[in-house]
Each structure stands twice: as C-alpha cells, then as structure tokens.
Amino acid sequence: MRLPDFRSIDQRPPARRTADASPIDPALVRRIGWVWVVLAGAFCVFDLFRRVSVGLTNGDGRPIGDDFINYWSGAFLALHQRAPDIYNWHAYHAFQEQLVGAAVSPNYNYSYPPVMLVLAIPFALLPYVPALAAWLIAGWLSFYQALRLAMPGRQVLLLALAPPAVFINTYCGQNGFWTAALLGGGLCLLPRRPVSPPPRWREVKG
C-alpha cells in the first residue's frame, strides 16, 4: 500500500478564499434577527396583559413597567412637594401600592441620586401607563438615532431592535435606551464638535 506524499500537500500554495466561500450567510443572519424581533415583541405584548391581572401587577408583586415605577414614583412625588417621601421607604412603598391598586414587592425602592428626579419629571406629568409608553418609545427612538450616527446604513433598524439588551430593557422598563443614547450619541458628536479652549485662554497659554 502506497502512502500519500504529505510533503507535496504542504508545499501547495494556500487557496484564496472568496466572498462566496464565507461560512456566514448575511441574509440568514438577517432572517434570524427579524424572527427574534417578532418573538420578543410578541412576548412583551403578552407580558403587558399578564402585568394587569391584579390591578397593575401580575399578582405576584411585580407591576407593569417594572423598574419604571421607581423612576415615575420618585418624580411624581417630587413634582407634588413630597420629596421627603422618596427616601422614606414606608411612605414610598405605600404610594406605589396605591398607584397600582395591589400589593407591590418590597424590593422596589428609589435607589438613585436626586439628579435622576430632574430627568424623569417630564414623564411624571403624564399618568403612569401613558408615561411608561412614552418612556420606552422616546428612549428607543433616541437610541436608534444615536446608532444611526455611529453606523449609518440600511441595517441600522435591525441592529436597533434585535440585541437581547433591547428586549430586557423593554421588558424591565429600565433606562438602558437613554444611557446608550446619551453616551453613544455624545461620543459620535465628539469628532464633529471638538471641545476647544476659548481664544483668550489660548493667547495666555501661548
């Protein structure tokens, strides 16, 4: 039995890979992304109905909007001259239970610095449920615009919808959209609007 000559194989020039030989099909990735978006969106809609089974809660102490109830409650109390109640857990908890009309888990509390009240007060001008919708929609649109600055192209919409963090932020009513929009959007503006010292300061240093 004659063994193959492996030396001749090693001496062959490496084959050039073409774009068609890529193991990843971009069209398949896009289809998977859109399927995930539809499934995640359907679950969020289902969860909205589940969170109003007992008052505005799921019956197990979790209100609709989840974390957003803390942002809105603190801003609403501050707007109505009840700022001391924000960090008074008993008064704060009683207000939240009155808001949703059911028992709320004791884990909900205002664990944010007072500056967060200033950012959330515009939403406290609305009733709780419309404010939640405005919080999520406006936050996502801001995030989407920041992503467009960073990655202009046709696939930005999918990139703004498909990441699991988008689902978690929507499901839990968190502030991730706003954080990404402010930090990412600010970084995208840096090359276009660099911070420069005033002319007088440059003359003194010169």
C-alpha positions, 0 to 999 in steps of 0.5 A, a space after each residue: 500500500 502506497 502512502 500519500 506524499 504529505 510533503 507535496 500537500 504542504 508545499 501547495 500554495 494556500 487557496 484564496 478564499 472568496 466572498 462566496 466561500 464565507 461560512 456566514 450567510 448575511 441574509 440568514 443572519 438577517 432572517 434570524 434577527 427579524 424572527 427574534 424581533 417578532 418573538 420578543 415583541 410578541 412576548 412583551 405584548 403578552 407580558 403587558 396583559 399578564 402585568 394587569 391581572 391584579 390591578 397593575 401587577 401580575 399578582 405576584 408583586 411585580 407591576 407593569 413597567 417594572 423598574 419604571 415605577 421607581 423612576 415615575 414614583 420618585 418624580 411624581 412625588 417630587 413634582 407634588 412637594 413630597 420629596 421627603 417621601 422618596 427616601 422614606 421607604 414606608 411612605 414610598 412603598 405605600 404610594 406605589 401600592 396605591 398607584 397600582 391598586 395591589 400589593 407591590 414587592 418590597 424590593 422596589 425602592 428609589 435607589 438613585 441620586 436626586 439628579 435622576 428626579 430632574 430627568 424623569 419629571 417630564 414623564 411624571 406629568 403624564 399618568 403612569 401607563 401613558 408615561 411608561 409608553 412614552 418612556 420606552 418609545 422616546 428612549 428607543 427612538 433616541 437610541 436608534 438615532 444615536 446608532 444611526 450616527 455611529 453606523 449609518 446604513 440600511 441595517 441600522 433598524 435591525 441592529 436597533 431592535 434585535 440585541 437581547 439588551 433591547 428586549 430586557 430593557 423593554 421588558 424591565 422598563 429600565 433606562 438602558 435606551 437613554 444611557 446608550 443614547 446619551 453616551 453613544 450619541 455624545 461620543 459620535 458628536 465628539 469628532 464633529 464638535 471638538 471641545 476647544 479652549 476659548 481664544 483668550 485662554 489660548 493667547 495666555 497659554 501661548 
